Amino acid sequence: MRIDVVTIFPDYLAPLSLSLVGKARTAGIVDLRVHDLRDWTTDRHRTVDDTPFGGGAGMVMRPDIWGAALDELLGEDSHLLLPTPSGASLTQRRSESIAREDEHLVIACGRYEGIDARVAAHYADRGVRVSEFSLGDYVLNGGEVAALVLIESVVRLLPGVVGNPHSLVEESHGEAGLLEYPVYTKPPVWREAEVPPVLLSGHHGKVERWRRDQALARTAERRPDLLRRLDPAELDKKDRATLSELGWTVGEHGPVLPSPEAVAD
């Protein structure tokens, strides 16, 4: 996969040389390049923004500068991604889709009040796949943080990046669709808190069952919305028994938590 990031703060992307993403770059799994948007300016002040039409606070990034940069970087199979608070939420499923389907990402990091809206519309009209995405319901100073998150969430899914691919299944928001179970390491007793005995038993079947039950319980408590999305066909008898103990029933379309009114009736 090739990833091009365009920003007015290239140094902000320095962490991409570290950890698993850095190793993936060294190994040639991902070709990641960071570009300074100001390299496409033509005036001596290297201006990338101007005042908004219609008035209002802040500055807007100019379409002519972005157009010059993106014309050079985008290819036939490129996916243009724009971080913005008004974009669709970045989810694990979306990162999986990008890692599986895309060969070239171009991430345009906006600043100030954002990038002139004509930029996204222009490239979409030209047939470029354009996606606006958000990390959550809050506003950042620019798109660089979101670019870092997107890149890490995608690159770690590429074959050969994570040492044990099975960990991608069990982790929170992974293929299992659950939050991850609690994890422990040495020492077995720390400040009077003991590791659950089943994890010291050496019985792999019991360990796997305990972890599955803990994942179900944690998801039920913290993210019941995820639990409701589980496919009932993938829940075995022990899963259903655990969910029953937690107060859930498994219906035709997935787990259901009866309302207090229904329980009272």
C-alpha positions as CSV (number, residue, x, y, z in Angstrom):
1,M,0.0,0.0,0.0
2,R,1.1,3.6,-0.7
3,I,0.0,6.4,1.5
4,D,0.6,10.1,0.8
5,V,-0.2,12.7,3.5
6,V,-0.4,16.4,2.6
7,T,-0.1,18.9,5.5
8,I,1.4,22.2,6.4
9,F,3.1,20.6,9.4
10,P,5.1,17.6,8.1
11,D,6.9,17.2,11.4
12,Y,3.6,16.4,13.0
13,L,3.7,13.1,11.2
14,A,7.1,12.1,12.6
15,P,5.7,9.4,14.9
16,L,4.9,7.4,11.7
17,S,8.6,6.3,11.7
18,L,8.1,4.6,15.1
19,S,6.7,1.2,16.3
20,L,4.8,-1.1,13.9
21,V,4.1,1.5,11.3
22,G,7.8,2.4,11.2
23,K,8.7,-1.3,10.9
24,A,6.2,-1.7,8.1
25,R,7.8,1.2,6.2
26,T,11.3,-0.3,6.6
27,A,10.0,-3.7,5.5
28,G,8.4,-2.2,2.4
29,I,4.9,-3.3,3.4
30,V,3.8,0.4,3.2
31,D,5.2,3.2,1.1
32,L,4.4,6.2,3.3
33,R,5.3,9.8,2.1
34,V,4.6,13.1,3.9
35,H,4.3,16.2,1.8
36,D,4.4,19.9,2.7
37,L,1.4,21.6,1.1
38,R,3.4,24.9,0.9
39,D,5.6,23.3,-1.7
40,W,2.8,23.9,-4.2
41,T,2.4,27.6,-3.4
42,T,3.7,30.2,-5.9
43,D,4.0,33.4,-3.8
44,R,6.9,34.4,-1.6
45,H,4.9,34.1,1.6
46,R,3.8,30.5,0.7
47,T,0.2,31.3,1.3
48,V,-2.3,28.4,1.6
49,D,-5.4,30.2,3.0
50,D,-7.6,33.2,2.7
51,T,-10.7,34.8,4.2
52,P,-14.1,33.1,3.8
53,F,-16.6,34.3,1.3
54,G,-19.7,35.5,3.1
55,G,-17.7,36.7,6.1
56,G,-17.1,35.0,9.4
57,A,-14.3,34.1,11.6
58,G,-11.2,32.2,10.7
59,M,-9.5,31.4,7.4
60,V,-10.2,28.8,4.7
61,M,-7.6,26.7,2.8
62,R,-7.4,27.7,-0.9
63,P,-8.7,25.3,-3.5
64,D,-6.0,26.3,-6.1
65,I,-3.2,25.2,-3.8
66,W,-4.9,22.0,-2.9
67,G,-5.7,21.3,-6.5
68,A,-2.1,21.7,-7.6
69,A,-1.0,19.2,-4.9
70,L,-3.7,16.6,-5.4
71,D,-3.5,16.7,-9.2
72,E,0.1,15.6,-8.8
73,L,-0.5,12.9,-6.2
74,L,-3.8,11.3,-7.2
75,G,-3.9,8.4,-9.6
76,E,-6.6,6.3,-11.1
77,D,-7.0,4.0,-8.1
78,S,-6.4,6.6,-5.4
79,H,-8.7,7.1,-2.4
80,L,-8.8,10.7,-1.2
81,L,-9.5,11.0,2.5
82,L,-10.3,14.2,4.3
83,P,-10.4,14.4,8.1
84,T,-13.2,16.7,9.2
85,P,-15.6,16.9,12.2
86,S,-18.5,16.7,9.7
87,G,-17.3,13.4,8.2
88,A,-18.6,9.9,8.9
89,S,-17.1,8.2,12.0
90,L,-14.0,6.2,11.5
91,T,-14.7,2.6,12.8
92,Q,-12.8,-0.6,12.9
93,R,-15.0,-1.9,10.0
94,R,-14.1,1.1,7.9
95,S,-10.4,0.6,8.6
96,E,-10.7,-3.0,7.7
97,S,-12.4,-2.1,4.4
98,I,-9.6,0.4,3.5
99,A,-6.9,-2.1,4.4
100,R,-8.5,-4.8,2.3
101,E,-9.6,-2.8,-0.8
102,D,-7.3,0.2,-1.3
103,E,-3.8,0.4,-2.7
104,H,-3.2,4.1,-2.6
105,L,-4.4,6.6,0.0
106,V,-4.0,10.3,-0.2
107,I,-4.9,12.1,3.1
108,A,-5.5,15.8,2.9
109,C,-4.9,17.4,6.4
110,G,-7.0,20.6,6.6
111,R,-6.4,23.4,9.1
112,Y,-8.1,26.6,10.2
113,E,-11.8,26.5,9.1
114,G,-11.1,23.6,6.7
115,I,-10.5,23.1,3.0
116,D,-12.6,25.0,0.4
117,A,-15.6,22.7,-0.2
118,R,-15.1,22.7,-3.9
119,V,-12.0,20.5,-3.6
120,A,-13.8,17.4,-2.4
121,A,-16.7,18.0,-4.9
122,H,-14.3,18.5,-7.8
123,Y,-12.4,15.2,-7.3
124,A,-15.6,13.3,-6.6
125,D,-17.0,14.6,-9.9
126,R,-13.8,13.5,-11.7
127,G,-14.4,9.9,-10.5
128,V,-12.0,9.9,-7.6
129,R,-13.2,8.0,-4.5
130,V,-13.5,10.7,-1.9
131,S,-14.3,10.1,1.8
132,E,-14.6,12.6,4.7
133,F,-14.1,11.0,8.1
134,S,-14.2,12.0,11.7
135,L,-12.6,10.6,14.9
136,G,-15.6,11.6,17.0
137,D,-17.9,14.4,18.1
138,Y,-15.3,17.0,18.8
139,V,-13.1,19.5,17.0
140,L,-9.3,19.4,16.6
141,N,-6.9,22.1,15.4
142,G,-6.2,20.2,12.2
143,G,-6.4,16.9,10.4
144,E,-2.9,15.6,11.4
145,V,-4.0,13.7,14.5
146,A,-6.8,12.1,12.5
147,A,-4.4,11.1,9.8
148,L,-2.1,9.5,12.4
149,V,-5.1,7.5,13.8
150,L,-6.3,6.4,10.3
151,I,-2.8,5.3,9.2
152,E,-2.1,3.3,12.3
153,S,-5.6,1.7,12.3
154,V,-5.1,0.7,8.7
155,V,-1.5,-0.3,8.5
156,R,-1.6,-2.6,11.5
157,L,-4.2,-4.7,9.5
158,L,-2.0,-5.2,6.5
159,P,-0.5,-8.7,6.2
160,G,2.9,-9.1,7.9
161,V,2.6,-6.0,10.2
162,V,1.2,-7.6,13.4
163,G,3.3,-10.6,14.5
164,N,0.3,-12.7,15.7
165,P,-2.6,-12.1,13.3
166,H,-4.9,-14.0,15.7
167,S,-4.7,-11.0,18.1
168,L,-6.6,-8.9,15.5
169,V,-9.6,-11.2,16.0
170,E,-9.7,-11.1,19.8
171,E,-8.9,-7.4,20.3
172,S,-11.6,-4.8,21.0
173,H,-13.7,-4.1,17.9
174,G,-12.0,-7.0,16.1
175,E,-13.6,-9.7,14.0
176,A,-15.3,-11.2,17.1
177,G,-17.3,-8.0,17.5
178,L,-16.7,-7.7,21.2
179,L,-14.6,-5.7,23.5
180,E,-11.5,-7.5,24.6
181,Y,-11.3,-9.4,27.8
182,P,-9.1,-8.2,30.7
183,V,-5.4,-9.2,30.4
184,Y,-2.8,-10.0,33.1
185,T,0.9,-10.7,33.4
186,K,3.6,-11.4,36.0
187,P,3.7,-11.1,39.0
188,P,0.6,-13.4,39.8
189,V,0.0,-11.3,42.9
190,W,0.4,-7.5,42.9
191,R,-0.6,-5.4,45.8
192,E,-2.8,-8.2,47.1
193,A,-4.7,-8.4,43.8
194,E,-4.4,-11.9,42.3
195,V,-4.6,-13.0,38.7
196,P,-7.8,-15.1,38.1
197,P,-6.9,-18.7,38.9
198,V,-8.2,-20.0,35.6
199,L,-5.4,-18.2,33.8
200,L,-2.8,-20.1,35.8
201,S,-4.5,-23.5,35.3
202,G,-2.9,-24.4,32.0
203,H,-6.3,-25.6,30.8
204,H,-6.6,-24.0,27.4
205,G,-10.3,-24.8,27.0
206,K,-11.2,-23.2,30.3
207,V,-9.0,-20.2,29.6
208,E,-10.7,-19.6,26.2
209,R,-14.2,-20.0,27.8
210,W,-13.3,-17.5,30.6
211,R,-12.0,-15.0,28.1
212,R,-15.1,-15.3,26.0
213,D,-17.4,-14.9,29.0
214,Q,-15.4,-11.8,30.1
215,A,-15.6,-10.3,26.7
216,L,-19.4,-10.8,26.6
217,A,-19.8,-9.3,30.1
218,R,-17.5,-6.3,29.4
219,T,-19.3,-5.6,26.1
220,A,-22.7,-5.9,27.8
221,E,-21.7,-3.5,30.5
222,R,-19.8,-0.9,28.4
223,R,-21.1,-1.2,24.8
224,P,-24.4,-2.9,24.7
225,D,-24.9,-1.5,21.2
226,L,-22.1,-3.8,20.0
227,L,-23.7,-6.8,21.7
228,R,-27.0,-6.2,19.9
229,R,-25.1,-6.5,16.5
230,L,-23.9,-10.0,17.1
231,D,-25.1,-12.7,14.7
232,P,-27.2,-15.2,16.7
233,A,-25.9,-18.0,14.5
234,E,-22.4,-17.4,15.9
235,L,-23.5,-17.7,19.5
236,D,-23.1,-21.2,21.0
237,K,-25.0,-22.7,24.0
238,K,-22.4,-21.5,26.4
239,D,-22.5,-17.9,25.0
240,R,-26.3,-18.0,25.4
241,A,-26.0,-19.2,28.9
242,T,-23.6,-16.4,29.8
243,L,-25.8,-13.8,28.2
244,S,-28.8,-15.2,30.1
245,E,-26.9,-14.8,33.4
246,L,-26.2,-11.2,32.4
247,G,-29.9,-10.6,31.8
248,W,-29.9,-10.9,28.0
249,T,-31.9,-13.1,25.7
250,V,-30.9,-14.1,22.2
251,G,-33.7,-13.3,19.7
252,E,-34.0,-13.9,16.0
253,H,-31.9,-10.9,15.1
254,G,-29.4,-11.0,18.0
255,P,-29.0,-10.5,21.7
256,V,-31.8,-8.4,23.4
257,L,-31.8,-6.8,26.8
258,P,-35.4,-6.9,28.1
259,S,-36.7,-3.5,29.2
260,P,-37.5,-3.0,32.9
261,E,-41.2,-2.8,32.0
262,A,-41.1,-6.1,30.2
263,V,-39.3,-7.8,33.2
264,A,-41.9,-6.4,35.6
265,D,-44.8,-7.7,33.5
